[in-house]
Amino acid sequence: MINKVNKNEDRKIRARRVRTKISGTPERPRLNVFRSLNNIYVQVIDDTKGITLASASTMDKAVAKLIEGKTKQEAAFIVGQTVAKNAKSKGIKTVVFDRAGYQYTGRVKAVADGARDAGLEF
């Protein structure tokens, strides 16, 4: 009997393993990425207080207008720029990147590139 590999469960295992090593602090919060089939969500999190400092996603109305007619990868780049602008407005300059178990390619890389492009440092 062949069991089908559940890719999302494997991703969650990788994410938990990485999260034991990285953590967001007030000086350097964690930039977390969640990728669904159609959308991408990004949060800047201070793990010591357990609060979200800034966020952006393709579901936000301001971002939805900007990404109309664009590919998922181009939309992810815009979301990265948007979250970086939101974070910089709150005085956050550097973050630690948490790819949440996803491979650093495609939309996840586009988010990171967009955030760097807007001036956020990793």
PDB file as gemmi writes it, atoms N, CA and C in Angstrom:
CRYST1    1.000    1.000    1.000  90.00  90.00  90.00 P 1                      
ATOM      1  N   MET A   1       0.842  -1.177   0.000  1.00  0.00           N  
ATOM      2  CA  MET A   1       0.000   0.000   0.000  1.00  0.00           C  
ATOM      3  C   MET A   1       0.890   1.243   0.000  1.00  0.00           C  
ATOM      4  N   ILE A   2       0.584   2.165  -0.893  1.00  0.00           N  
ATOM      5  CA  ILE A   2       1.369   3.386  -1.017  1.00  0.00           C  
ATOM      6  C   ILE A   2       0.614   4.528  -0.350  1.00  0.00           C  
ATOM      7  N   ASN A   3       1.300   5.202   0.547  1.00  0.00           N  
ATOM      8  CA  ASN A   3       0.712   6.358   1.197  1.00  0.00           C  
ATOM      9  C   ASN A   3       1.131   7.611   0.456  1.00  0.00           C  
ATOM     10  N   LYS A   4       0.179   8.484   0.185  1.00  0.00           N  
ATOM     11  CA  LYS A   4       0.468   9.736  -0.504  1.00  0.00           C  
ATOM     12  C   LYS A   4       1.148  10.700   0.465  1.00  0.00           C  
ATOM     13  N   VAL A   5       2.180  11.367  -0.008  1.00  0.00           N  
ATOM     14  CA  VAL A   5       2.913  12.321   0.812  1.00  0.00           C  
ATOM     15  C   VAL A   5       2.081  13.596   0.945  1.00  0.00           C  
ATOM     16  N   ASN A   6       1.897  14.037   2.175  1.00  0.00           N  
ATOM     17  CA  ASN A   6       1.180  15.279   2.423  1.00  0.00           C  
ATOM     18  C   ASN A   6       2.215  16.399   2.501  1.00  0.00           C  
ATOM     19  N   LYS A   7       2.314  17.179   1.430  1.00  0.00           N  
ATOM     20  CA  LYS A   7       3.344  18.210   1.340  1.00  0.00           C  
ATOM     21  C   LYS A   7       3.181  19.293   2.398  1.00  0.00           C  
ATOM     22  N   ASN A   8       1.932  19.622   2.748  1.00  0.00           N  
ATOM     23  CA  ASN A   8       1.719  20.663   3.738  1.00  0.00           C  
ATOM     24  C   ASN A   8       2.168  20.211   5.123  1.00  0.00           C  
ATOM     25  N   GLU A   9       1.967  18.940   5.464  1.00  0.00           N  
ATOM     26  CA  GLU A   9       2.450  18.425   6.754  1.00  0.00           C  
ATOM     27  C   GLU A   9       3.978  18.451   6.801  1.00  0.00           C  
ATOM     28  N   ASP A  10       4.618  18.087   5.700  1.00  0.00           N  
ATOM     29  CA  ASP A  10       6.083  18.152   5.639  1.00  0.00           C  
ATOM     30  C   ASP A  10       6.566  19.593   5.797  1.00  0.00           C  
ATOM     31  N   ARG A  11       5.853  20.544   5.181  1.00  0.00           N  
ATOM     32  CA  ARG A  11       6.211  21.958   5.293  1.00  0.00           C  
ATOM     33  C   ARG A  11       6.083  22.425   6.735  1.00  0.00           C  
ATOM     34  N   LYS A  12       5.014  22.000   7.418  1.00  0.00           N  
ATOM     35  CA  LYS A  12       4.823  22.403   8.806  1.00  0.00           C  
ATOM     36  C   LYS A  12       5.927  21.860   9.708  1.00  0.00           C  
ATOM     37  N   ILE A  13       6.398  20.651   9.433  1.00  0.00           N  
ATOM     38  CA  ILE A  13       7.510  20.073  10.202  1.00  0.00           C  
ATOM     39  C   ILE A  13       8.768  20.910   9.999  1.00  0.00           C  
ATOM     40  N   ARG A  14       9.049  21.271   8.740  1.00  0.00           N  
ATOM     41  CA  ARG A  14      10.209  22.123   8.448  1.00  0.00           C  
ATOM     42  C   ARG A  14      10.079  23.472   9.141  1.00  0.00           C  
ATOM     43  N   ALA A  15       8.871  24.053   9.117  1.00  0.00           N  
ATOM     44  CA  ALA A  15       8.641  25.358   9.728  1.00  0.00           C  
ATOM     45  C   ALA A  15       8.875  25.304  11.231  1.00  0.00           C  
ATOM     46  N   ARG A  16       8.380  24.254  11.893  1.00  0.00           N  
ATOM     47  CA  ARG A  16       8.592  24.122  13.344  1.00  0.00           C  
ATOM     48  C   ARG A  16      10.066  23.971  13.683  1.00  0.00           C  
ATOM     49  N   ARG A  17      10.770  23.221  12.862  1.00  0.00           N  
ATOM     50  CA  ARG A  17      12.203  23.011  13.091  1.00  0.00           C  
ATOM     51  C   ARG A  17      12.961  24.336  12.974  1.00  0.00           C  
ATOM     52  N   VAL A  18      12.625  25.132  11.983  1.00  0.00           N  
ATOM     53  CA  VAL A  18      13.301  26.416  11.796  1.00  0.00           C  
ATOM     54  C   VAL A  18      12.913  27.399  12.897  1.00  0.00           C  
ATOM     55  N   ARG A  19      11.638  27.362  13.318  1.00  0.00           N  
ATOM     56  CA  ARG A  19      11.180  28.303  14.334  1.00  0.00           C  
ATOM     57  C   ARG A  19      11.837  28.083  15.700  1.00  0.00           C  
ATOM     58  N   THR A  20      12.425  26.915  15.935  1.00  0.00           N  
ATOM     59  CA  THR A  20      13.164  26.726  17.185  1.00  0.00           C  
ATOM     60  C   THR A  20      14.450  27.534  17.176  1.00  0.00           C  
ATOM     61  N   LYS A  21      14.914  27.889  15.983  1.00  0.00           N  
ATOM     62  CA  LYS A  21      16.188  28.599  15.854  1.00  0.00           C  
ATOM     63  C   LYS A  21      16.029  30.098  15.651  1.00  0.00           C  
ATOM     64  N   ILE A  22      14.921  30.535  15.066  1.00  0.00           N  
ATOM     65  CA  ILE A  22      14.738  31.969  14.834  1.00  0.00           C  
ATOM     66  C   ILE A  22      13.554  32.486  15.637  1.00  0.00           C  
ATOM     67  N   SER A  23      13.624  33.744  16.024  1.00  0.00           N  
ATOM     68  CA  SER A  23      12.561  34.367  16.785  1.00  0.00           C  
ATOM     69  C   SER A  23      12.609  35.866  16.542  1.00  0.00           C  
ATOM     70  N   GLY A  24      11.444  36.496  16.530  1.00  0.00           N  
ATOM     71  CA  GLY A  24      11.375  37.931  16.331  1.00  0.00           C  
ATOM     72  C   GLY A  24      11.520  38.671  17.644  1.00  0.00           C  
ATOM     73  N   THR A  25      12.337  39.690  17.652  1.00  0.00           N  
ATOM     74  CA  THR A  25      12.536  40.543  18.823  1.00  0.00           C  
ATOM     75  C   THR A  25      12.033  41.944  18.493  1.00  0.00           C  
ATOM     76  N   PRO A  26      11.893  42.816  19.486  1.00  0.00           N  
ATOM     77  CA  PRO A  26      11.457  44.188  19.172  1.00  0.00           C  
ATOM     78  C   PRO A  26      12.441  44.909  18.237  1.00  0.00           C  
ATOM     79  N   GLU A  27      13.733  44.617  18.379  1.00  0.00           N  
ATOM     80  CA  GLU A  27      14.727  45.273  17.524  1.00  0.00           C  
ATOM     81  C   GLU A  27      14.749  44.674  16.116  1.00  0.00           C  
ATOM     82  N   ARG A  28      14.495  43.357  16.037  1.00  0.00           N  
ATOM     83  CA  ARG A  28      14.544  42.655  14.752  1.00  0.00           C  
ATOM     84  C   ARG A  28      13.400  41.637  14.688  1.00  0.00           C  
ATOM     85  N   PRO A  29      12.216  42.098  14.305  1.00  0.00           N  
ATOM     86  CA  PRO A  29      11.070  41.195  14.270  1.00  0.00           C  
ATOM     87  C   PRO A  29      11.158  40.190  13.124  1.00  0.00           C  
ATOM     88  N   ARG A  30      10.258  39.233  13.157  1.00  0.00           N  
ATOM     89  CA  ARG A  30      10.232  38.136  12.180  1.00  0.00           C  
ATOM     90  C   ARG A  30       9.264  38.481  11.061  1.00  0.00           C  
ATOM     91  N   LEU A  31       9.727  38.365   9.815  1.00  0.00           N  
ATOM     92  CA  LEU A  31       8.883  38.562   8.635  1.00  0.00           C  
ATOM     93  C   LEU A  31       8.413  37.194   8.180  1.00  0.00           C  
ATOM     94  N   ASN A  32       7.155  36.881   8.454  1.00  0.00           N  
ATOM     95  CA  ASN A  32       6.600  35.564   8.164  1.00  0.00           C  
ATOM     96  C   ASN A  32       5.783  35.594   6.883  1.00  0.00           C  
ATOM     97  N   VAL A  33       5.915  34.542   6.067  1.00  0.00           N  
ATOM     98  CA  VAL A  33       5.205  34.424   4.802  1.00  0.00           C  
ATOM     99  C   VAL A  33       4.290  33.206   4.852  1.00  0.00           C  
ATOM    100  N   PHE A  34       3.042  33.376   4.449  1.00  0.00           N  
ATOM    101  CA  PHE A  34       2.138  32.252   4.253  1.00  0.00           C  
ATOM    102  C   PHE A  34       1.639  32.306   2.827  1.00  0.00           C  
ATOM    103  N   ARG A  35       1.741  31.176   2.150  1.00  0.00           N  
ATOM    104  CA  ARG A  35       1.394  31.107   0.735  1.00  0.00           C  
ATOM    105  C   ARG A  35       0.230  30.137   0.568  1.00  0.00           C  
ATOM    106  N   SER A  36      -0.897  30.632   0.110  1.00  0.00           N  
ATOM    107  CA  SER A  36      -2.000  29.742  -0.221  1.00  0.00           C  
ATOM    108  C   SER A  36      -2.008  29.547  -1.730  1.00  0.00           C  
ATOM    109  N   LEU A  37      -2.986  28.837  -2.229  1.00  0.00           N  
ATOM    110  CA  LEU A  37      -3.022  28.561  -3.657  1.00  0.00           C  
ATOM    111  C   LEU A  37      -3.160  29.833  -4.488  1.00  0.00           C  
ATOM    112  N   ASN A  38      -3.999  30.752  -4.039  1.00  0.00           N  
ATOM    113  CA  ASN A  38      -4.261  31.955  -4.824  1.00  0.00           C  
ATOM    114  C   ASN A  38      -3.722  33.238  -4.222  1.00  0.00           C  
ATOM    115  N   ASN A  39      -3.442  33.254  -2.933  1.00  0.00           N  
ATOM    116  CA  ASN A  39      -3.043  34.493  -2.257  1.00  0.00           C  
ATOM    117  C   ASN A  39      -1.751  34.303  -1.486  1.00  0.00           C  
ATOM    118  N   ILE A  40      -1.176  35.428  -1.046  1.00  0.00           N  
ATOM    119  CA  ILE A  40       0.019  35.385  -0.204  1.00  0.00           C  
ATOM    120  C   ILE A  40      -0.178  36.400   0.918  1.00  0.00           C  
ATOM    121  N   TYR A  41       0.215  36.011   2.112  1.00  0.00           N  
ATOM    122  CA  TYR A  41       0.029  36.823   3.309  1.00  0.00           C  
ATOM    123  C   TYR A  41       1.383  36.992   3.990  1.00  0.00           C  
ATOM    124  N   VAL A  42       1.700  38.218   4.420  1.00  0.00           N  
ATOM    125  CA  VAL A  42       2.983  38.504   5.054  1.00  0.00           C  
ATOM    126  C   VAL A  42       2.720  39.280   6.340  1.00  0.00           C  
ATOM    127  N   GLN A  43       3.418  38.886   7.414  1.00  0.00           N  
ATOM    128  CA  GLN A  43       3.287  39.576   8.692  1.00  0.00           C  
ATOM    129  C   GLN A  43       4.667  39.856   9.260  1.00  0.00           C  
ATOM    130  N   VAL A  44       4.795  40.970   9.949  1.00  0.00           N  
ATOM    131  CA  VAL A  44       5.992  41.288  10.725  1.00  0.00           C  
ATOM    132  C   VAL A  44       5.599  41.099  12.183  1.00  0.00           C  
ATOM    133  N   ILE A  45       6.260  40.136  12.857  1.00  0.00           N  
ATOM    134  CA  ILE A  45       5.820  39.684  14.176  1.00  0.00           C  
ATOM    135  C   ILE A  45       6.910  39.887  15.225  1.00  0.00           C  
ATOM    136  N   ASP A  46       6.520  40.424  16.385  1.00  0.00           N  
ATOM    137  CA  ASP A  46       7.387  40.497  17.565  1.00  0.00           C  
ATOM    138  C   ASP A  46       7.010  39.321  18.455  1.00  0.00           C  
ATOM    139  N   ASP A  47       7.854  38.292  18.485  1.00  0.00           N  
ATOM    140  CA  ASP A  47       7.536  37.072  19.224  1.00  0.00           C  
ATOM    141  C   ASP A  47       7.633  37.241  20.735  1.00  0.00           C  
ATOM    142  N   THR A  48       8.392  38.213  21.222  1.00  0.00           N  
ATOM    143  CA  THR A  48       8.496  38.387  22.669  1.00  0.00           C  
ATOM    144  C   THR A  48       7.162  38.856  23.254  1.00  0.00           C  
ATOM    145  N   LYS A  49       6.445  39.730  22.537  1.00  0.00           N  
ATOM    146  CA  LYS A  49       5.140  40.201  22.989  1.00  0.00           C  
ATOM    147  C   LYS A  49       4.003  39.419  22.350  1.00  0.00           C  
ATOM    148  N   GLY A  50       4.291  38.707  21.270  1.00  0.00           N  
ATOM    149  CA  GLY A  50       3.270  37.940  20.581  1.00  0.00           C  
ATOM    150  C   GLY A  50       2.296  38.806  19.799  1.00  0.00           C  
ATOM    151  N   ILE A  51       2.816  39.876  19.177  1.00  0.00           N  
ATOM    152  CA  ILE A  51       1.943  40.780  18.428  1.00  0.00           C  
ATOM    153  C   ILE A  51       2.431  40.946  16.993  1.00  0.00           C  
ATOM    154  N   THR A  52       1.491  41.255  16.118  1.00  0.00           N  
ATOM    155  CA  THR A  52       1.810  41.557  14.730  1.00  0.00           C  
ATOM    156  C   THR A  52       2.003  43.054  14.609  1.00  0.00           C  
ATOM    157  N   LEU A  53       3.171  43.455  14.103  1.00  0.00           N  
ATOM    158  CA  LEU A  53       3.493  44.871  13.997  1.00  0.00           C  
ATOM    159  C   LEU A  53       3.043  45.465  12.662  1.00  0.00           C  
ATOM    160  N   ALA A  54       3.134  44.681  11.595  1.00  0.00           N  
ATOM    161  CA  ALA A  54       2.719  45.141  10.266  1.00  0.00           C  
ATOM    162  C   ALA A  54       2.315  43.920   9.457  1.00  0.00           C  
ATOM    163  N   SER A  55       1.444  44.140   8.485  1.00  0.00           N  
ATOM    164  CA  SER A  55       1.029  43.023   7.642  1.00  0.00           C  
ATOM    165  C   SER A  55       0.583  43.535   6.287  1.00  0.00           C  
ATOM    166  N   ALA A  56       0.540  42.608   5.333  1.00  0.00           N  
ATOM    167  CA  ALA A  56       0.029  42.903   3.998  1.00  0.00           C  
ATOM    168  C   ALA A  56      -0.334  41.580   3.341  1.00  0.00           C  
ATOM    169  N   SER A  57      -1.287  41.637   2.432  1.00  0.00           N  
ATOM    170  CA  SER A  57      -1.655  40.435   1.690  1.00  0.00           C  
ATOM    171  C   SER A  57      -2.298  40.843   0.375  1.00  0.00           C  
ATOM    172  N   THR A  58      -2.487  39.872  -0.476  1.00  0.00           N  
ATOM    173  CA  THR A  58      -3.148  40.141  -1.746  1.00  0.00           C  
ATOM    174  C   THR A  58      -4.637  40.397  -1.538  1.00  0.00           C  
ATOM    175  N   MET A  59      -5.150  40.128  -0.349  1.00  0.00           N  
ATOM    176  CA  MET A  59      -6.560  40.347  -0.035  1.00  0.00           C  
ATOM    177  C   MET A  59      -6.846  41.787   0.407  1.00  0.00           C  
ATOM    178  N   ASP A  60      -5.817  42.557   0.789  1.00  0.00           N  
ATOM    179  CA  ASP A  60      -6.017  43.944   1.191  1.00  0.00           C  
ATOM    180  C   ASP A  60      -6.551  44.747   0.007  1.00  0.00           C  
ATOM    181  N   LYS A  61      -7.486  45.639   0.274  1.00  0.00           N  
ATOM    182  CA  LYS A  61      -8.126  46.385  -0.808  1.00  0.00           C  
ATOM    183  C   LYS A  61      -7.133  47.281  -1.552  1.00  0.00           C  
ATOM    184  N   ALA A  62      -6.209  47.907  -0.821  1.00  0.00           N  
ATOM    185  CA  ALA A  62      -5.234  48.780  -1.469  1.00  0.00           C  
ATOM    186  C   ALA A  62      -4.296  47.978  -2.372  1.00  0.00           C  
ATOM    187  N   VAL A  63      -3.913  46.798  -1.922  1.00  0.00           N  
ATOM    188  CA  VAL A  63      -3.016  45.949  -2.706  1.00  0.00           C  
ATOM    189  C   VAL A  63      -3.764  45.316  -3.875  1.00  0.00           C  
ATOM    190  N   ALA A  64      -5.018  44.952  -3.658  1.00  0.00           N  
ATOM    191  CA  ALA A  64      -5.806  44.301  -4.712  1.00  0.00           C  
ATOM    192  C   ALA A  64      -5.922  45.184  -5.952  1.00  0.00           C  
ATOM    193  N   LYS A  65      -6.002  46.503  -5.749  1.00  0.00           N  
ATOM    194  CA  LYS A  65      -6.064  47.421  -6.883  1.00  0.00           C  
ATOM    195  C   LYS A  65      -4.744  47.427  -7.651  1.00  0.00           C  
ATOM    196  N   LEU A  66      -3.635  47.328  -6.919  1.00  0.00           N  
ATOM    197  CA  LEU A  66      -2.308  47.369  -7.550  1.00  0.00           C  
ATOM    198  C   LEU A  66      -1.986  46.096  -8.323  1.00  0.00           C  
ATOM    199  N   ILE A  67      -2.509  44.963  -7.869  1.00  0.00           N  
ATOM    200  CA  ILE A  67      -2.118  43.681  -8.478  1.00  0.00           C  
ATOM    201  C   ILE A  67      -3.078  43.196  -9.546  1.00  0.00           C  
ATOM    202  N   GLU A  68      -4.084  43.987  -9.837  1.00  0.00           N  
ATOM    203  CA  GLU A  68      -5.080  43.570 -10.829  1.00  0.00           C  
ATOM    204  C   GLU A  68      -4.413  43.333 -12.184  1.00  0.00           C  
ATOM    205  N   GLY A  69      -4.589  42.122 -12.720  1.00  0.00           N  
ATOM    206  CA  GLY A  69      -4.030  41.776 -14.024  1.00  0.00           C  
ATOM    207  C   GLY A  69      -2.582  41.312 -13.991  1.00  0.00           C  
ATOM    208  N   LYS A  70      -2.008  41.157 -12.807  1.00  0.00           N  
ATOM    209  CA  LYS A  70      -0.610  40.733 -12.678  1.00  0.00           C  
ATOM    210  C   LYS A  70      -0.545  39.248 -12.331  1.00  0.00           C  
ATOM    211  N   THR A  71       0.642  38.664 -12.540  1.00  0.00           N  
ATOM    212  CA  THR A  71       0.837  37.269 -12.179  1.00  0.00           C  
ATOM    213  C   THR A  71       0.976  37.145 -10.668  1.00  0.00           C  
ATOM    214  N   LYS A  72       0.929  35.920 -10.167  1.00  0.00           N  
ATOM    215  CA  LYS A  72       1.060  35.688  -8.723  1.00  0.00           C  
ATOM    216  C   LYS A  72       2.420  36.156  -8.221  1.00  0.00           C  
ATOM    217  N   GLN A  73       3.458  35.958  -9.032  1.00  0.00           N  
ATOM    218  CA  GLN A  73       4.804  36.346  -8.614  1.00  0.00           C  
ATOM    219  C   GLN A  73       4.940  37.871  -8.561  1.00  0.00           C  
ATOM    220  N   GLU A  74       4.383  38.562  -9.531  1.00  0.00           N  
ATOM    221  CA  GLU A  74       4.411  40.024  -9.514  1.00  0.00           C  
ATOM    222  C   GLU A  74       3.591  40.556  -8.340  1.00  0.00           C  
ATOM    223  N   ALA A  75       2.476  39.900  -8.047  1.00  0.00           N  
ATOM    224  CA  ALA A  75       1.653  40.291  -6.905  1.00  0.00           C  
ATOM    225  C   ALA A  75       2.412  40.097  -5.598  1.00  0.00           C  
ATOM    226  N   ALA A  76       3.173  39.008  -5.481  1.00  0.00           N  
ATOM    227  CA  ALA A  76       3.961  38.752  -4.275  1.00  0.00           C  
ATOM    228  C   ALA A  76       5.021  39.831  -4.081  1.00  0.00           C  
ATOM    229  N   PHE A  77       5.628  40.288  -5.173  1.00  0.00           N  
ATOM    230  CA  PHE A  77       6.626  41.364  -5.106  1.00  0.00           C  
ATOM    231  C   PHE A  77       5.980  42.633  -4.549  1.00  0.00           C  
ATOM    232  N   ILE A  78       4.786  42.952  -5.014  1.00  0.00           N  
ATOM    233  CA  ILE A  78       4.067  44.151  -4.550  1.00  0.00           C  
ATOM    234  C   ILE A  78       3.683  44.009  -3.080  1.00  0.00           C  
ATOM    235  N   VAL A  79       3.279  42.822  -2.664  1.00  0.00           N  
ATOM    236  CA  VAL A  79       2.949  42.583  -1.254  1.00  0.00           C  
ATOM    237  C   VAL A  79       4.198  42.781  -0.390  1.00  0.00           C  
ATOM    238  N   GLY A  80       5.346  42.310  -0.867  1.00  0.00           N  
ATOM    239  CA  GLY A  80       6.606  42.515  -0.148  1.00  0.00           C  
ATOM    240  C   GLY A  80       6.936  43.990   0.012  1.00  0.00           C  
ATOM    241  N   GLN A  81       6.739  44.758  -1.047  1.00  0.00           N  
ATOM    242  CA  GLN A  81       6.978  46.197  -0.971  1.00  0.00           C  
ATOM    243  C   GLN A  81       6.009  46.861   0.011  1.00  0.00           C  
ATOM    244  N   THR A  82       4.767  46.434  -0.021  1.00  0.00           N  
ATOM    245  CA  THR A  82       3.747  47.027   0.850  1.00  0.00           C  
ATOM    246  C   THR A  82       4.035  46.755   2.319  1.00  0.00           C  
ATOM    247  N   VAL A  83       4.391  45.517   2.653  1.00  0.00           N  
ATOM    248  CA  VAL A  83       4.678  45.204   4.059  1.00  0.00           C  
ATOM    249  C   VAL A  83       5.931  45.940   4.522  1.00  0.00           C  
ATOM    250  N   ALA A  84       6.898  46.124   3.632  1.00  0.00           N  
ATOM    251  CA  ALA A  84       8.107  46.866   3.998  1.00  0.00           C  
ATOM    252  C   ALA A  84       7.779  48.332   4.277  1.00  0.00           C  
ATOM    253  N   LYS A  85       6.919  48.914   3.477  1.00  0.00           N  
ATOM    254  CA  LYS A  85       6.511  50.314   3.708  1.00  0.00           C  
ATOM    255  C   LYS A  85       5.767  50.439   5.032  1.00  0.00           C  
ATOM    256  N   ASN A  86       4.871  49.474   5.308  1.00  0.00           N  
ATOM    257  CA  ASN A  86       4.137  49.492   6.576  1.00  0.00           C  
ATOM    258  C   ASN A  86       5.086  49.353   7.769  1.00  0.00           C  
ATOM    259  N   ALA A  87       6.076  48.466   7.636  1.00  0.00           N  
ATOM    260  CA  ALA A  87       7.037  48.250   8.724  1.00  0.00           C  
ATOM    261  C   ALA A  87       7.926  49.471   8.917  1.00  0.00           C  
ATOM    262  N   LYS A  88       8.379  50.056   7.829  1.00  0.00           N  
ATOM    263  CA  LYS A  88       9.251  51.234   7.933  1.00  0.00           C  
ATOM    264  C   LYS A  88       8.513  52.414   8.544  1.00  0.00           C  
ATOM    265  N   SER A  89       7.217  52.518   8.298  1.00  0.00           N  
ATOM    266  CA  SER A  89       6.442  53.612   8.898  1.00  0.00           C  
ATOM    267  C   SER A  89       6.341  53.448  10.417  1.00  0.00           C  
ATOM    268  N   LYS A  90       6.528  52.212  10.902  1.00  0.00           N  
ATOM    269  CA  LYS A  90       6.511  51.955  12.349  1.00  0.00           C  
ATOM    270  C   LYS A  90       7.918  51.895  12.934  1.00  0.00           C  
ATOM    271  N   GLY A  91       8.929  52.281  12.147  1.00  0.00           N  
ATOM    272  CA  GLY A  91      10.299  52.355  12.644  1.00  0.00           C  
ATOM    273  C   GLY A  91      11.078  51.060  12.570  1.00  0.00           C  
ATOM    274  N   ILE A  92      10.622  50.092  11.815  1.00  0.00           N  
ATOM    275  CA  ILE A  92      11.321  48.811  11.689  1.00  0.00           C  
ATOM    276  C   ILE A  92      12.195  48.862  10.448  1.00  0.00           C  
ATOM    277  N   LYS A  93      13.495  48.620  10.650  1.00  0.00           N  
ATOM    278  CA  LYS A  93      14.435  48.678   9.529  1.00  0.00           C  
ATOM    279  C   LYS A  93      14.983  47.310   9.154  1.00  0.00           C  
ATOM    280  N   THR A  94      15.182  46.445  10.159  1.00  0.00           N  
ATOM    281  CA  THR A  94      15.728  45.115   9.884  1.00  0.00           C  
ATOM    282  C   THR A  94      14.786  44.046  10.428  1.00  0.00           C  
ATOM    283  N   VAL A  95      14.710  42.930   9.720  1.00  0.00           N  
ATOM    284  CA  VAL A  95      13.866  41.810  10.122  1.00  0.00           C  
ATOM    285  C   VAL A  95      14.634  40.512   9.901  1.00  0.00           C  
ATOM    286  N   VAL A  96      14.134  39.449  10.486  1.00  0.00           N  
ATOM    287  CA  VAL A  96      14.637  38.106  10.204  1.00  0.00           C  
ATOM    288  C   VAL A  96      13.564  37.418   9.353  1.00  0.00           C  
ATOM    289  N   PHE A  97      13.969  36.828   8.228  1.00  0.00           N  
ATOM    290  CA  PHE A  97      13.018  36.274   7.264  1.00  0.00           C  
ATOM    291  C   PHE A  97      12.641  34.855   7.650  1.00  0.00           C  
ATOM    292  N   ASP A  98      11.338  34.600   7.757  1.00  0.00           N  
ATOM    293  CA  ASP A  98      10.805  33.280   8.085  1.00  0.00           C  
ATOM    294  C   ASP A  98       9.974  32.809   6.899  1.00  0.00           C  
ATOM    295  N   ARG A  99      10.514  31.866   6.154  1.00  0.00           N  
ATOM    296  CA  ARG A  99       9.820  31.392   4.956  1.00  0.00           C  
ATOM    297  C   ARG A  99       8.815  30.294   5.274  1.00  0.00           C  
ATOM    298  N   ALA A 100       8.667  29.945   6.531  1.00  0.00           N  
ATOM    299  CA  ALA A 100       7.636  29.022   7.023  1.00  0.00           C  
ATOM    300  C   ALA A 100       7.673  27.660   6.349  1.00  0.00           C  
ATOM    301  N   GLY A 101       8.856  27.165   6.054  1.00  0.00           N  
ATOM    302  CA  GLY A 101       8.993  25.837   5.485  1.00  0.00           C  
ATOM    303  C   GLY A 101       8.878  25.775   3.978  1.00  0.00           C  
ATOM    304  N   TYR A 102       8.510  26.887   3.343  1.00  0.00           N  
ATOM    305  CA  TYR A 102       8.424  26.903   1.884  1.00  0.00           C  
ATOM    306  C   TYR A 102       9.817  27.020   1.289  1.00  0.00           C  
ATOM    307  N   GLN A 103       9.986  26.528   0.065  1.00  0.00           N  
ATOM    308  CA  GLN A 103      11.261  26.694  -0.621  1.00  0.00           C  
ATOM    309  C   GLN A 103      11.445  28.160  -0.966  1.00  0.00           C  
ATOM    310  N   TYR A 104      12.693  28.609  -0.914  1.00  0.00           N  
ATOM    311  CA  TYR A 104      13.000  30.009  -1.222  1.00  0.00           C  
ATOM    312  C   TYR A 104      13.094  30.166  -2.737  1.00  0.00           C  
ATOM    313  N   THR A 105      11.947  30.155  -3.369  1.00  0.00           N  
ATOM    314  CA  THR A 105      11.864  30.297  -4.814  1.00  0.00           C  
ATOM    315  C   THR A 105      10.478  30.812  -5.160  1.00  0.00           C  
ATOM    316  N   GLY A 106      10.293  31.319  -6.335  1.00  0.00           N  
ATOM    317  CA  GLY A 106       8.983  31.761  -6.780  1.00  0.00           C  
ATOM    318  C   GLY A 106       8.419  32.902  -5.971  1.00  0.00           C  
ATOM    319  N   ARG A 107       7.196  32.707  -5.465  1.00  0.00           N  
ATOM    320  CA  ARG A 107       6.500  33.785  -4.761  1.00  0.00           C  
ATOM    321  C   ARG A 107       7.156  34.153  -3.436  1.00  0.00           C  
ATOM    322  N   VAL A 108       7.738  33.181  -2.748  1.00  0.00           N  
ATOM    323  CA  VAL A 108       8.402  33.470  -1.467  1.00  0.00           C  
ATOM    324  C   VAL A 108       9.622  34.359  -1.713  1.00  0.00           C  
ATOM    325  N   LYS A 109      10.380  34.059  -2.744  1.00  0.00           N  
ATOM    326  CA  LYS A 109      11.540  34.877  -3.100  1.00  0.00           C  
ATOM    327  C   LYS A 109      11.097  36.260  -3.564  1.00  0.00           C  
ATOM    328  N   ALA A 110       9.975  36.329  -4.287  1.00  0.00           N  
ATOM    329  CA  ALA A 110       9.463  37.612  -4.767  1.00  0.00           C  
ATOM    330  C   ALA A 110       9.068  38.518  -3.603  1.00  0.00           C  
ATOM    331  N   VAL A 111       8.500  37.944  -2.544  1.00  0.00           N  
ATOM    332  CA  VAL A 111       8.163  38.735  -1.352  1.00  0.00           C  
ATOM    333  C   VAL A 111       9.438  39.320  -0.740  1.00  0.00           C  
ATOM    334  N   ALA A 112      10.452  38.485  -0.602  1.00  0.00           N  
ATOM    335  CA  ALA A 112      11.718  38.944  -0.018  1.00  0.00           C  
ATOM    336  C   ALA A 112      12.352  40.029  -0.887  1.00  0.00           C  
ATOM    337  N   ASP A 113      12.336  39.839  -2.202  1.00  0.00           N  
ATOM    338  CA  ASP A 113      12.904  40.829  -3.110  1.00  0.00           C  
ATOM    339  C   ASP A 113      12.135  42.150  -3.041  1.00  0.00           C  
ATOM    340  N   GLY A 114      10.811  42.066  -2.952  1.00  0.00           N  
ATOM    341  CA  GLY A 114      10.001  43.275  -2.831  1.00  0.00           C  
ATOM    342  C   GLY A 114      10.270  44.021  -1.545  1.00  0.00           C  
ATOM    343  N   ALA A 115      10.427  43.282  -0.454  1.00  0.00           N  
ATOM    344  CA  ALA A 115      10.718  43.923   0.836  1.00  0.00           C  
ATOM    345  C   ALA A 115      12.100  44.575   0.816  1.00  0.00           C  
ATOM    346  N   ARG A 116      13.072  43.902   0.227  1.00  0.00           N  
ATOM    347  CA  ARG A 116      14.412  44.494   0.109  1.00  0.00           C  
ATOM    348  C   ARG A 116      14.382  45.725  -0.782  1.00  0.00           C  
ATOM    349  N   ASP A 117      13.622  45.652  -1.865  1.00  0.00           N  
ATOM    350  CA  ASP A 117      13.514  46.759  -2.803  1.00  0.00           C  
ATOM    351  C   ASP A 117      12.951  48.010  -2.129  1.00  0.00           C  
ATOM    352  N   ALA A 118      12.044  47.812  -1.187  1.00  0.00           N  
ATOM    353  CA  ALA A 118      11.433  48.942  -0.462  1.00  0.00           C  
ATOM    354  C   ALA A 118      12.280  49.404   0.718  1.00  0.00           C  
ATOM    355  N   GLY A 119      13.436  48.773   0.948  1.00  0.00           N  
ATOM    356  CA  GLY A 119      14.368  49.262   1.958  1.00  0.00           C  
ATOM    357  C   GLY A 119      14.451  48.463   3.243  1.00  0.00           C  
ATOM    358  N   LEU A 120      13.789  47.337   3.333  1.00  0.00           N  
ATOM    359  CA  LEU A 120      13.872  46.497   4.521  1.00  0.00           C  
ATOM    360  C   LEU A 120      15.124  45.633   4.436  1.00  0.00           C  
ATOM    361  N   GLU A 121      15.843  45.492   5.549  1.00  0.00           N  
ATOM    362  CA  GLU A 121      17.074  44.706   5.571  1.00  0.00           C  
ATOM    363  C   GLU A 121      16.835  43.378   6.266  1.00  0.00           C  
ATOM    364  N   PHE A 122      17.461  42.325   5.730  1.00  0.00           N  
ATOM    365  CA  PHE A 122      17.356  40.986   6.328  1.00  0.00           C  
ATOM    366  C   PHE A 122      18.667  40.639   6.961  1.00  0.00           C  
TER     367      PHE A 122                                                      
END                                                                             
